[in-house]
Amino acid sequence: MKNHMLRPKKRDLILIGVLLAAGMLLLVLTRAPRSALVARIETDGGVYREVRLSDVREPEDLTLPGGVVVRLYPDGAEILSSPCKEQDCVHTGKLTKAGQCAVCLPKKTALVLLGADNSGIDAKTG
């Protein structure tokens, strides 16, 4: 019978090997670690403090001028409490991704998460 047609040829095995290697390389490249997050705390239009969140080992609370309390975590940050009436900043919840922010307008305070390599540019073309 035609039993010899079912066996893979040498070039078929090479092609399979190349495809597997390319797939593994693609998997490694797409699973590269994300850049470390930095929490930037701004008050009255200036930077009050920047904290690399990978340096935070356990939740840490910071009381800012004006009474706003920010909680830092190893994987994010949040405005825990504020003396303002609306509490929108508190209801924003925990920020965990670069680009997220929580703002307390009455107390002129902002909490912004940045990537460690963030240049302040949202996008560029060309």
N, CA, C and O atoms as a DFTB+ gen file, in Angstrom:
504 C
 N C O
     1  1       0.824      -1.181       0.000
     2  2       0.000       0.000       0.000
     3  2       0.876       1.256       0.000
     4  3       2.095       1.152      -0.139
     5  1       0.299       2.392       0.148
     6  2       1.039       3.653       0.099
     7  2       1.415       4.095       1.510
     8  3       1.084       5.209       1.917
     9  1       2.089       3.250       2.246
    10  2       2.497       3.512       3.625
    11  2       3.586       4.583       3.693
    12  3       3.651       5.320       4.676
    13  1       4.441       4.688       2.676
    14  2       5.535       5.645       2.691
    15  2       5.044       7.098       2.576
    16  3       5.814       8.010       2.878
    17  1       3.837       7.340       2.166
    18  2       3.305       8.697       2.027
    19  2       2.876       9.274       3.381
    20  3       2.712      10.490       3.486
    21  1       2.690       8.464       4.404
    22  2       2.261       8.947       5.701
    23  2       3.430       9.422       6.556
    24  3       3.210      10.154       7.521
    25  1       4.650       9.038       6.243
    26  2       5.817       9.448       7.023
    27  2       6.214      10.864       6.627
    28  3       6.250      11.189       5.441
    29  1       6.517      11.721       7.624
    30  2       6.944      13.086       7.291
    31  2       8.331      13.075       6.638
    32  3       9.192      12.264       6.980
    33  1       8.515      13.973       5.716
    34  2       9.795      14.106       5.053
    35  2      10.688      15.031       5.864
    36  3      10.211      15.730       6.758
    37  1      11.949      15.038       5.566
    38  2      12.935      15.833       6.296
    39  2      12.573      17.321       6.265
    40  3      12.647      17.993       7.293
    41  1      12.184      17.840       5.099
    42  2      11.856      19.263       5.016
    43  2      10.587      19.592       5.810
    44  3      10.453      20.711       6.306
    45  1       9.658      18.644       5.940
    46  2       8.471      18.859       6.774
    47  2       8.858      19.003       8.239
    48  3       8.332      19.863       8.946
    49  1       9.780      18.158       8.693
    50  2      10.247      18.232      10.078
    51  2      10.985      19.543      10.340
    52  3      10.843      20.129      11.413
    53  1      11.766      20.003       9.374
    54  2      12.473      21.283       9.523
    55  2      11.462      22.422       9.605
    56  3      11.604      23.314      10.441
    57  1      10.453      22.403       8.756
    58  2       9.424      23.439       8.769
    59  2       8.685      23.457      10.105
    60  3       8.430      24.529      10.654
    61  1       8.346      22.302      10.626
    62  2       7.666      22.216      11.923
    63  2       8.565      22.783      13.018
    64  3       8.091      23.513      13.889
    65  1       9.854      22.457      12.984
    66  2      10.803      22.973      13.968
    67  2      10.927      24.483      13.921
    68  3      10.966      25.140      14.961
    69  1      10.990      25.036      12.718
    70  2      11.079      26.495      12.558
    71  2       9.814      27.169      13.079
    72  3       9.893      28.188      13.764
    73  1       8.665      26.616      12.765
    74  2       7.404      27.192      13.245
    75  2       7.289      27.133      14.764
    76  3       6.819      28.082      15.391
    77  1       7.716      26.026      15.351
    78  2       7.696      25.921      16.818
    79  2       8.649      26.929      17.454
    80  3       8.297      27.559      18.452
    81  1       9.843      27.093      16.900
    82  2      10.806      28.057      17.424
    83  2      10.267      29.485      17.313
    84  3      10.414      30.281      18.241
    85  1       9.647      29.803      16.185
    86  2       9.065      31.138      16.003
    87  2       7.933      31.375      16.995
    88  3       7.814      32.472      17.541
    89  1       7.111      30.380      17.234
    90  2       6.028      30.494      18.208
    91  2       6.553      30.708      19.620
    92  3       6.005      31.516      20.370
    93  1       7.601      29.996      19.985
    94  2       8.192      30.167      21.316
    95  2       8.791      31.567      21.467
    96  3       8.640      32.194      22.515
    97  1       9.463      32.054      20.435
    98  2      10.039      33.393      20.467
    99  2       8.946      34.446      20.612
   100  3       9.092      35.388      21.391
   101  1       7.875      34.295      19.883
   102  2       6.753      35.221      19.980
   103  2       6.143      35.198      21.379
   104  3       5.786      36.247      21.915
   105  1       6.025      34.035      21.962
   106  2       5.487      33.912      23.313
   107  2       6.374      34.627      24.324
   108  3       5.868      35.330      25.199
   109  1       7.675      34.459      24.217
   110  2       8.611      35.106      25.137
   111  2       8.556      36.625      24.972
   112  3       8.554      37.349      25.968
   113  1       8.511      37.114      23.746
   114  2       8.502      38.553      23.512
   115  2       7.220      39.215      23.977
   116  3       7.259      40.348      24.456
   117  1       6.090      38.548      23.851
   118  2       4.817      39.145      24.260
   119  2       4.582      39.049      25.759
   120  3       3.706      39.734      26.287
   121  1       5.331      38.227      26.446
   122  2       5.177      38.091      27.891
   123  2       6.243      38.857      28.641
   124  3       6.515      38.552      29.802
   125  1       6.858      39.846      28.007
   126  2       7.870      40.670      28.668
   127  2       7.230      41.399      29.845
   128  3       6.059      41.772      29.770
   129  1       7.968      41.607      30.923
   130  2       7.393      42.255      32.093
   131  2       6.979      43.692      31.809
   132  3       7.628      44.395      31.035
   133  1       5.892      44.120      32.445
   134  2       5.441      45.493      32.311
   135  2       6.384      46.406      33.083
   136  3       7.031      45.988      34.043
   137  1       6.448      47.657      32.644
   138  2       7.303      48.593      33.351
   139  2       6.718      48.841      34.739
   140  3       5.507      48.762      34.944
   141  1       7.592      49.137      35.671
   142  2       7.176      49.371      37.053
   143  2       6.309      50.630      37.133
   144  3       6.550      51.605      36.420
   145  1       5.320      50.599      37.988
   146  2       4.437      51.740      38.169
   147  2       5.028      52.739      39.150
   148  3       5.680      52.370      40.126
   149  1       4.784      54.010      38.870
   150  2       5.178      55.094      39.759
   151  2       3.908      55.869      40.099
   152  3       3.148      56.255      39.210
   153  1       3.685      56.094      41.407
   154  2       2.554      56.911      41.845
   155  2       3.050      58.341      42.008
   156  3       3.952      58.609      42.802
   157  1       2.455      59.254      41.252
   158  2       2.791      60.672      41.383
   159  2       1.644      61.346      42.128
   160  3       0.486      61.269      41.718
   161  1       1.988      62.002      43.220
   162  2       0.998      62.728      44.018
   163  2       1.259      64.212      43.810
   164  3       2.356      64.705      44.069
   165  1       0.237      64.913      43.340
   166  2       0.359      66.337      43.063
   167  2      -0.585      67.114      43.961
   168  3      -1.741      66.731      44.145
   169  1      -0.082      68.218      44.525
   170  2      -0.916      69.108      45.331
   171  2      -0.624      70.544      44.919
   172  3       0.525      70.904      44.665
   173  1      -1.660      71.355      44.855
   174  2      -1.540      72.777      44.493
   175  2      -0.723      72.996      43.228
   176  3       0.052      73.949      43.147
   177  1      -0.890      72.120      42.237
   178  2      -0.246      72.303      40.950
   179  2       1.201      71.838      40.860
   180  3       1.819      71.973      39.804
   181  1       1.751      71.300      41.926
   182  2       3.133      70.823      41.903
   183  2       3.220      69.372      42.353
   184  3       2.273      68.829      42.921
   185  1       4.359      68.754      42.095
   186  2       4.564      67.364      42.504
   187  2       4.918      67.342      43.992
   188  3       5.911      67.933      44.418
   189  1       4.095      66.658      44.760
   190  2       4.332      66.508      46.200
   191  2       5.307      65.362      46.455
   192  3       6.235      65.488      47.253
   193  1       5.080      64.229      45.760
   194  2       5.934      63.058      45.956
   195  2       5.702      62.073      44.815
   196  3       4.597      61.966      44.281
   197  1       6.767      61.353      44.452
   198  2       6.659      60.244      43.506
   199  2       7.207      58.997      44.193
   200  3       8.267      59.034      44.818
   201  1       6.470      57.891      44.068
   202  2       6.848      56.650      44.731
   203  2       6.818      55.517      43.717
   204  3       5.801      55.298      43.059
   205  1       7.922      54.799      43.589
   206  2       7.951      53.589      42.755
   207  2       7.232      52.507      43.548
   208  3       7.681      52.125      44.628
   209  1       6.119      52.014      43.019
   210  2       5.277      51.080      43.768
   211  2       5.944      49.730      44.006
   212  3       5.571      49.016      44.937
   213  1       6.911      49.375      43.193
   214  2       7.629      48.119      43.437
   215  2       8.469      48.190      44.707
   216  3       8.896      47.157      45.225
   217  1       8.713      49.407      45.218
   218  2       9.448      49.580      46.479
   219  2       8.536      49.468      47.699
   220  3       9.020      49.346      48.824
   221  1       7.221      49.508      47.486
   222  2       6.257      49.415      48.588
   223  2       6.080      47.942      48.932
   224  3       5.738      47.140      48.063
   225  1       6.308      47.580      50.185
   226  2       6.204      46.172      50.599
   227  2       4.835      45.833      51.177
   228  3       4.336      44.723      50.990
   229  1       4.231      46.783      51.874
   230  2       2.885      46.582      52.435
   231  2       2.152      47.905      52.320
   232  3       2.798      48.937      52.135
   233  1       0.831      47.920      52.421
   234  2       0.084      49.171      52.257
   235  2       0.633      50.269      53.172
   236  3       0.907      50.053      54.352
   237  1       0.782      51.459      52.574
   238  2       1.355      52.607      53.280
   239  2       0.445      53.808      53.064
   240  3       0.096      54.123      51.927
   241  1       0.060      54.476      54.136
   242  2      -0.816      55.640      54.048
   243  2      -0.008      56.930      54.153
   244  3       0.895      57.049      54.981
   245  1      -0.348      57.892      53.296
   246  2       0.270      59.222      53.335
   247  2      -0.827      60.250      53.547
   248  3      -1.797      60.287      52.789
   249  1      -0.688      61.079      54.560
   250  2      -1.625      62.165      54.788
   251  2      -1.038      63.427      54.175
   252  3       0.042      63.873      54.563
   253  1      -1.747      63.988      53.228
   254  2      -1.262      65.136      52.476
   255  2      -1.744      66.435      53.106
   256  3      -2.693      66.435      53.890
   257  1      -1.091      67.540      52.763
   258  2      -1.606      68.835      53.214
   259  2      -3.051      68.998      52.739
   260  3      -3.357      68.714      51.581
   261  1      -3.914      69.440      53.601
   262  2      -5.332      69.561      53.259
   263  2      -6.158      68.386      53.738
   264  3      -7.385      68.420      53.654
   265  1      -5.498      67.328      54.248
   266  2      -6.214      66.222      54.850
   267  2      -6.528      65.034      53.950
   268  3      -7.150      64.078      54.412
   269  1      -6.129      65.057      52.702
   270  2      -6.354      63.917      51.812
   271  2      -5.394      62.792      52.204
   272  3      -4.208      63.029      52.437
   273  1      -5.924      61.557      52.275
   274  2      -5.096      60.397      52.615
   275  2      -4.986      59.497      51.390
   276  3      -5.993      59.072      50.822
   277  1      -3.740      59.212      50.990
   278  2      -3.458      58.334      49.857
   279  2      -2.880      57.040      50.400
   280  3      -1.997      57.056      51.257
   281  1      -3.378      55.923      49.900
   282  2      -2.831      54.616      50.288
   283  2      -2.075      54.037      49.095
   284  3      -2.598      53.955      47.984
   285  1      -0.835      53.641      49.354
   286  2       0.019      53.035      48.338
   287  2       0.096      51.536      48.569
   288  3       0.230      51.083      49.706
   289  1       0.011      50.774      47.500
   290  2       0.128      49.315      47.525
   291  2       1.263      48.913      46.579
   292  3       1.680      49.720      45.748
   293  1       1.762      47.698      46.691
   294  2       2.776      47.250      45.731
   295  2       2.268      47.213      44.287
   296  3       3.059      47.289      43.347
   297  1       0.940      47.097      44.112
   298  2       0.378      46.979      42.768
   299  2      -0.571      48.114      42.394
   300  3      -1.291      48.004      41.402
   301  1      -0.590      49.208      43.171
   302  2      -1.487      50.299      42.851
   303  2      -1.544      51.344      43.943
   304  3      -0.733      51.333      44.869
   305  1      -2.505      52.247      43.834
   306  2      -2.674      53.314      44.818
   307  2      -4.117      53.808      44.752
   308  3      -4.807      53.621      43.750
   309  1      -4.559      54.444      45.842
   310  2      -5.916      54.999      45.868
   311  2      -5.973      56.168      46.826
   312  3      -5.154      56.292      47.737
   313  1      -6.958      57.024      46.604
   314  2      -7.255      58.060      47.590
   315  2      -8.205      57.414      48.579
   316  3      -9.347      57.089      48.254
   317  1      -7.717      57.240      49.772
   318  2      -8.460      56.508      50.803
   319  2      -9.539      57.372      51.446
   320  3     -10.651      56.906      51.693
   321  1      -9.201      58.640      51.715
   322  2     -10.194      59.536      52.311
   323  2      -9.856      60.981      51.976
   324  3      -8.717      61.322      51.658
   325  1     -10.884      61.817      52.059
   326  2     -10.727      63.235      51.786
   327  2     -11.775      64.002      52.583
   328  3     -12.895      63.522      52.757
   329  1     -11.425      65.178      53.064
   330  2     -12.412      65.970      53.800
   331  2     -13.412      66.692      52.890
   332  3     -14.281      67.413      53.381
   333  1     -13.298      66.506      51.578
   334  2     -14.223      67.187      50.666
   335  2     -15.619      66.558      50.751
   336  3     -15.777      65.418      51.186
   337  1     -16.603      67.313      50.333
   338  2     -17.999      66.903      50.441
   339  2     -18.388      65.816      49.433
   340  3     -19.107      64.882      49.785
   341  1     -17.918      65.929      48.178
   342  2     -18.390      65.041      47.118
   343  2     -17.819      63.625      47.192
   344  3     -18.526      62.665      46.885
   345  1     -16.579      63.480      47.585
   346  2     -15.914      62.168      47.709
   347  2     -15.738      61.445      46.365
   348  3     -15.566      60.226      46.347
   349  1     -15.777      62.178      45.240
   350  2     -15.558      61.549      43.935
   351  2     -14.182      60.898      43.867
   352  3     -14.028      59.823      43.287
   353  1     -13.189      61.542      44.452
   354  2     -11.826      61.008      44.411
   355  2     -11.731      59.675      45.153
   356  3     -10.998      58.780      44.731
   357  1     -12.451      59.544      46.228
   358  2     -12.449      58.298      47.008
   359  2     -13.180      57.200      46.242
   360  3     -12.755      56.044      46.246
   361  1     -14.277      57.564      45.588
   362  2     -15.069      56.587      44.846
   363  2     -14.385      56.114      43.564
   364  3     -14.833      55.147      42.949
   365  1     -13.323      56.773      43.160
   366  2     -12.572      56.322      41.983
   367  2     -11.999      54.933      42.228
   368  3     -11.891      54.132      41.300
   369  1     -11.634      54.648      43.469
   370  2     -11.126      53.322      43.819
   371  2      -9.635      53.177      43.579
   372  3      -8.913      54.156      43.385
   373  1      -9.202      51.945      43.597
   374  2      -7.777      51.631      43.465
   375  2      -7.338      51.731      42.010
   376  3      -7.966      51.158      41.119
   377  1      -6.260      52.460      41.782
   378  2      -5.665      52.602      40.464
   379  2      -4.579      51.538      40.321
   380  3      -3.763      51.362      41.226
   381  1      -4.561      50.831      39.199
   382  2      -3.597      49.743      39.033
   383  2      -2.856      49.771      37.698
   384  3      -1.980      48.937      37.470
   385  1      -3.188      50.712      36.809
   386  2      -2.574      50.751      35.478
   387  2      -2.025      52.137      35.190
   388  3      -2.599      53.145      35.604
   389  1      -0.912      52.177      34.478
   390  2      -0.330      53.455      34.073
   391  2      -1.353      54.258      33.285
   392  3      -2.046      53.725      32.418
   393  1      -1.440      55.544      33.596
   394  2      -2.387      56.425      32.918
   395  2      -3.644      56.694      33.715
   396  3      -4.359      57.652      33.417
   397  1      -3.940      55.883      34.717
   398  2      -5.121      56.116      35.541
   399  2      -4.846      57.251      36.530
   400  3      -3.705      57.481      36.931
   401  1      -5.917      57.957      36.912
   402  2      -5.748      59.031      37.887
   403  2      -7.015      59.219      38.707
   404  3      -8.114      58.848      38.295
   405  1      -6.821      59.805      39.876
   406  2      -7.926      60.208      40.749
   407  2      -7.630      61.644      41.152
   408  3      -6.499      61.983      41.502
   409  1      -8.670      62.491      41.098
   410  2      -8.473      63.911      41.357
   411  2      -9.474      64.397      42.398
   412  3     -10.665      64.093      42.328
   413  1      -8.966      65.156      43.363
   414  2      -9.817      65.836      44.344
   415  2      -9.727      67.323      44.036
   416  3      -8.783      67.991      44.458
   417  1     -10.707      67.845      43.302
   418  2     -10.672      69.248      42.893
   419  2     -10.746      70.222      44.068
   420  3      -9.991      71.194      44.089
   421  1     -11.632      69.997      45.053
   422  2     -11.691      70.960      46.158
   423  2     -10.355      71.085      46.918
   424  3     -10.034      72.164      47.417
   425  1      -9.599      70.026      47.008
   426  2      -8.320      70.056      47.741
   427  2      -7.118      70.197      46.808
   428  3      -5.974      70.135      47.258
   429  1      -7.374      70.388      45.501
   430  2      -6.317      70.578      44.500
   431  2      -5.253      69.485      44.586
   432  3      -4.053      69.757      44.637
   433  1      -5.736      68.236      44.600
   434  2      -4.855      67.079      44.751
   435  2      -5.140      66.087      43.633
   436  3      -6.292      65.868      43.260
   437  1      -4.069      65.484      43.099
   438  2      -4.220      64.466      42.062
   439  2      -3.292      63.302      42.366
   440  3      -2.171      63.492      42.838
   441  1      -3.766      62.107      42.092
   442  2      -2.974      60.885      42.191
   443  2      -2.932      60.300      40.786
   444  3      -3.977      59.992      40.213
   445  1      -1.736      60.144      40.226
   446  2      -1.574      59.682      38.849
   447  2      -0.606      58.504      38.846
   448  3       0.447      58.563      39.481
   449  1      -0.957      57.435      38.134
   450  2      -0.032      56.318      37.962
   451  2       0.672      56.448      36.628
   452  3       0.040      56.646      35.591
   453  1       1.981      56.335      36.670
   454  2       2.815      56.417      35.481
   455  2       3.611      55.140      35.348
   456  3       3.864      54.456      36.340
   457  1       4.012      54.808      34.120
   458  2       4.991      53.753      33.927
   459  2       6.355      54.315      34.311
   460  3       6.563      55.525      34.214
   461  1       7.282      53.475      34.742
   462  2       8.603      53.954      35.152
   463  2       9.308      54.659      34.016
   464  3      10.133      55.540      34.258
   465  1       9.002      54.291      32.771
   466  2       9.648      54.906      31.631
   467  2       8.751      55.929      30.964
   468  3       8.977      56.283      29.806
   469  1       7.729      56.416      31.675
   470  2       6.768      57.349      31.109
   471  2       7.437      58.689      30.837
   472  3       8.063      59.268      31.724
   473  1       7.306      59.168      29.638
   474  2       7.912      60.441      29.256
   475  2       6.915      61.587      29.293
   476  3       7.266      62.732      29.011
   477  1       5.665      61.278      29.643
   478  2       4.639      62.301      29.639
   479  2       3.962      62.437      28.283
   480  3       3.041      63.240      28.134
   481  1       4.398      61.673      27.302
   482  2       3.811      61.717      25.961
   483  2       2.770      60.612      25.863
   484  3       3.069      59.447      26.121
   485  1       1.551      60.976      25.492
   486  2       0.482      59.992      25.367
   487  2       0.631      59.163      24.088
   488  3       0.401      57.953      24.089
   489  1       1.015      59.827      23.008
   490  2       1.165      59.122      21.730
   491  2       2.042      59.945      20.823
   492  3       2.179      61.156      20.993
   493  1       2.643      59.262      19.841
   494  2       3.379      60.001      18.833
   495  2       3.202      59.303      17.499
   496  3       2.987      58.093      17.430
   497  1       3.295      60.082      16.460
   498  2       3.128      59.540      15.125
   499  2       4.351      59.898      14.289
   500  3       5.155      60.761      14.641
   501  1       4.451      59.186      13.155
   502  2       5.505      59.496      12.202
   503  2       6.776      59.033      12.670
   504  3       7.786      59.209      11.990
